[in-house]
């Protein structure tokens, strides 16, 4: 459980603070003062030297950044089956198995697997994530959300068409009723850290009536909608009134240049999952990320799930985007380090409607930030912190994470759970789930003796 939180927190003497402010300042020898849940001051360490706080963290040799945003993350079940899908088990076949196993998860199991996922996210610097309706027992997971300090965007996944996926199917009126009830029950809880969205699954599993109705419900409740999206369906969403400035389109493979223009014209956002695309051999370079950004579309990054990309590390997520588009487009100018960091922070925050609250280190914004230990070998020599972060480091160098003003990763360890105990519990859940569902355990291609 979380320890008491000081009212004021000072992070002092960092080698660099990457602010993501409008000028994109990188402040050398920087300090940050947190008062309650918000950033109160940021500047040169000498200018804040005499400022006192209830707790001071010595950030000598460290790099500060705003905490990462993961815009598409099926959080609740994947750790129970992580590693059980071989490399060539992809596409629709993998999805059928994923949702079959998800539908068999029990309430207590979902709590523990969600908690472990949150541990992994926070330890590598991600505070905010969008779970696109995969959590079935939200009440069971509220304690994990509360203890961890995470910012959670969730919803109830609904479909109204027959599908080969084990998704919760309802008649259209019932699906819309459930969507509205979920939003009313959960939106704004945990002092605003929990947001509830409409979450119809995809255009092929949802009727036009459900898609347009879900967007209408989101509008009526002042919230958002997210949907698994793909090329050839953008005009359909627009024609039925289901595309707007409060819509987040996930993955977006195969969209055309015309669809890019339509998304931009309607003010919608997009989130891409580069590690999943790379792992499935789906040609990341063909995705329209550069074109969307050029048209001013807020684009964020996601890890999808622990059984697709297999990591939840925000730094590796940025690295996959930066390298994947350079290689895919055959041009090193695509997704430079600075842009990769924007995708995981400020632009990612804008993509989920939180750009005014998080995504940069600015006075008045929520105190969600990361302290990287840059005295580690992979960070040196430390000349350009953005270059080192994206191309040399990974989330294991995260030393502290502050979420909503509270230190939730302290000297490399989460403060709200016993990580080893949770990991052992999830291992037992995994073995029991696979046995209960008659699922073959993948032992890999090499013999285990």
N, C-alpha and C positions, 0 to 999 in steps of 0.2 A: 504494500500500500504506500501511497505517496507520503512524504514527510512534510512538515510544516513549511510554508512558503514565505520567505522574507518579503516584506513590502517593497523594498528597494534592493536592486542587484546591480553591481558594477562589474563590467568585464573590461579589464584594464591592460593597456599596453600591447595590443595585438600588433603583429608585424604589418598586417594589412586588414582593412575592413572593406569588403566589396559591397557597396551600398545599393546598387541598382536604382539609385535616385535618378531624377530626370537628366542630370548631367553625367550620369554613370561614373561618379567619382569613386576612385579606389583610394582610401585614406591610409597612408603609411603611419605607423606608430599611433594606433587609434584606440579609443576607449568608447564604450557605450554604457549609458545609464538607463536602467529599466525601473519604472515606478509603477507598481501594480501590474497590470496586464499590458502596458504600453511602453514604447520607447520614449524616454523623456529627453535624452541628449545624446548626440553622437558627434565626435570630433577628434582632434588631436589629443593624445594622452596628456600633454603638458597643460592643455586648457581645462582638462577635467581632473587634474592631479589633486586638487583640494576638495573635490566633491566626495562626500561620505555616503556610504550605503550599508545596509544591514549585512550584506554579504558581498565580498569582492573576490572575483576570480582572476587570478594572474594568467593573462593570455600571452605572455612573452613567447615569441616565436610562432604564434598561432595565426590562423587566417579566419576571419569572421565572414559569414554570409547569411542572408535570409534563408530560413528553412525551406526545404523543397516542397513542391506540390506534385502529387501523383494523381493525374486526372482520370485514370481508369485502372481500377485495381479490385479484382474479385478476391475479397479478403477472407471470406469466412470458412472455406473448406479446403483450400488447395494444399495447405501444409500437411494434411492427413494423407495425401496421395503424392506428395512431391517425390520426384525421381522414379515413379512407377511407369512413366510413359517413355518408351524408347525414342530415339531421334526421328525415326520415320513414321511415328504415330502422330499424324497431324490432320488438320482440316476437319471435315465433318465427322469423321470417325472418332477423332479425339474428343470433339465437343459432345458427341452422344455419350461417351464414357464419363466425361467430366460431370455432366448433369445427372447421369444415372447415380453416380456416387454422391453428388451433392444432395440429391433428394433423399438419400438414406441417412444423412447426418442427423444425429439427435441433438437436443437443445444443449446439454452440457458439453457435448463434443464441439459444437460450434463455438461456444464460449472460449474453450481452451485453444482451438486452432486460430480463432480471431486474435486472441491475446498474443500468441506467438508471432503472428504476422505483424501486429502492431509493434512488438518488441523489435523485430527485424527492420521495419520501416524507420522507427525513431532512432535506432542505433546508427543508421546510415544517413540521418539528417532529414527525413521526410516527416513533417508534422501534419500536413493536410492531404487527405485522399478521398477520391470518389469511388465508392463501392456501388457498381451499377445494378443494385437489386439482388445481389447473390446471397445476402444474409437473410435467412428465414426467421431466425429467432432474435430479433433486434433487442427485445427486453432482456434477454440473457446476456447480451453483449454490452449493455449500457454501462455496466460496472467497469469493463475494460476500457471503454471510451472515456469514462470519467476519470479513472485512475491515471491513465496515460497522458491526459492533456491534449490528445490528438483532436484535430478538426476533421469531422467526419461528415461526408455528404452521402446519404443513403436513400433508399426507397424500397418499394415493393415491386419486384419484377412481375409483369403481367403480359399474357398473350391471350388471344381469342381465336386463333386458328389452329387447326390440327398440325402437329409438328412431330418430327422424329426425335426431338429433344425433350427430356423430362423437365419441362418448365411448367409453372403453375398456370393452367389454362382455365379461363372463366368466360362466361357469356359477356358480351361487351359492356352492358350496364353494370354488371357486378365488378368487372375489372376497373371501371372508372370509379365506382363507389369505393372500392378498396384503395385505390390511389389517393382519392380525396381524404379518406379516413386516416391513412398513414401520414399524410402531410399535416393534417390537423393535430394528430397525436404526438408527432415528433419534431416538427420544424421549430427551431429556436431553443430546444432544450440544451441542458448543460451550459447555461449562461451564453447561449448562442453558438456554441461550438458544434452542435449537431444541426445540420440542415437536411430537410427532406425534400426530395424532388419527385417528379413523375418519371417512371422508368419502364415504358413499354420496351420489349426486348429488341425487336428489329422489324424492318418492313416486310419480311417474308413470314413472320409469325404473328403479325398484328394487322388487323383490317384498317382501312382508311378511317373508319369510324372511331376505332380505338386510338389511332395515332392523333387524329385531330382533336378528339375528346380529351386525351391526356394533356395535350398542349393547352387546351382551354382550361383544364383544371389547374395547371401550373400558373397560367395567367391570373385566374381568379384568386389564387392563394399567394400571389406575389413571389413565386418561386420559379424553378427551372425544370427542364426536361432533358434527359440524355437518352440516347438510342444507339445501338450498334448499327453503324451506317456503312454503305458501300455504293460504288459507282452505279449510275443509272437510276437512282431513286431520289435524288435531290429535288428534281422538278415535281415528282409526285408529292413529296412532303410540302413543297411550296404551294402546289395547287389546292391542297386540302387544308391549308392554314396551319401547318405543323412545323413551320420553319421560321425562326425569329431570333431576336437578340438574347433570348433566354433558353436557347437550345444548344446543347453540346453534342456534337457528332463524333462518335468513337470509332477509331481505326481509319475509316474513310478510304479503303483501297479502291482503285479503279475509277476515281472521280475524274471527270474530264475538265478541260479548261473552262468550258461553259459552266460547269457545276461550281468551279472555283469562283467564277464571277457571281453566280447566284448566291452562294454562301456569303460572300462579301457584301453583296447588296442587301441581304436580309440581316446582317449583323450577327450571324451565328458564329459559334466557336467550334474548334476541332481539337481532338486529342489523338495523338498517334503513339503506338507502342513499338518502338524500333526493335527492341530485343526479341519480341515475339515474331515480328516480320522476318528478321534475320534468321532466327532459328528454324522457321518454317520454309525458308528458301523462297520467300514471296516477293523478292525484288524490292527492297526498301527504296532504292533509287528511283523507282517508278512513282512513288508516292508524291503528292503535290505539295509537300511541305514548303519548299522555297516559293512556289507560286502563291500559296495561301498567305504567307508572311508578306510577300510583296504587295498584296492587295489589302493589307491591314487586318487580316483575320487573326484573332488571338488563337494561337496554337499551343497546347500544352503537351507534356509527355506523360506516359503511363507505363507501368510494368506488366499490366494485364493480370497475371496471376503467377503464383509460385510453381504451377505445373505447366505453364506455357513458356514464359521467358526464363523461369527458374531462379531469378534473383529479384530482390526488391530494393536493391542498392541504387539510391538516387544518382550517385556519381557515375556508376557504370551505365545507368540509363542515359545520361548526357553523353558519355563516351560512345555508346552505340549509335546515337543520333549523329554525332559529329563525324565519326568514321564511316558510318553506313552511307551517308549521303555523298561524302567525298568519293568513296569508291563507286557507289551506284551511278553517280553522274559523271564520273571520270574527271573531276575538277576539284582541286583542293580549296577553291574559294567557297564552296558550299558549306554551310553551318560551321563557321569559325567558333572557336572556344567561347567567345563572348556571347554569341547567339545561343549556343547550347545552354549556357548558364541562364540566359533570359528565359528559355523555354521551360526550364525546371523551376523558375522562381517567379519573376514578375509577370511574364507573358502567360505562364501557366496559371497564375492566380487570376489574371484577367479572364482566361478561358473558362474559369468556373465561377465567375461573377464576384470574386473577392479581391480584385485589384486595388480597391480603395482601403483595404484593411491589412493585407499581408503582401508578401512578395518582394519587399525592399526594406532596407534599414533606413527609415525616415522617422523623424519625430512625430509622434501621434499615432503611428501604426502599431498594430499588435506586436508584442514582443515574441515573435517566432524566429529563432536564429540558431545558427550552428557555429561552434568553435572547433575548427580543425587543428589537430596537432601537426604543425608543419615542421617540427624538429625531427620528424621521422625521415628515414633515408629516401623514400620515394618522393619527398617534397623538395629535396635539395639538389642543386642550388635554387634558392627562392628569389627569383628575379621578376617573373611575371606570374602572379598567383593564379590567374585564370587559366593560363596554359598548363601549369602544373596540375591544377585541379582536374581538368577535363582529360588530359592525356597521360598523367603519371600516377595520380592518386586513386583511391577508392574509399568506400565508406568506412573501412576499418580505421581510418585515421580520425574519425569523429571522436572528440574528447568530451564535449558538452553539447547538449541540445536544450534550448529553452523553448517551451511551448506555452503560449498565453501567459508569459511572465514567470513561469515556474520551471526550475531545472528538473528535467525528466530523464536526461542522461548525464550522469555525474561522474567525471573521470573515467568515461568509457563504459559505465554500467547503468542500466536502467534503474530508476528509483522506485518503480511501481510494481515490480514483479521479480521473482527469483527465476532468472532465465533458464538455468539448468533444470530446475524443477518443472517448469512449463514445457521445456523441450522433451523431457522424459515422459511427461503426461501425454503429449501429442504423439510420441512414438507408440505408446500403448494404444491410444485411440486409433492410430493408423492400422496397426496389426489387427485389432478387433474389427474395424470397419471392413477391411479387405476380406477377412474371414467370413463376416456376417453376410456380405454381399456376393460371396463366391467369386471374388476377383483374383485373377492370377497375379502373383507377385512377380514383377519383372526383376530377374536376377542379373540382367545385363548379358553381354556377349562372352564374357570371360568367366571361367568357373570359379565359384566361391567354395573353398574347401575347408 
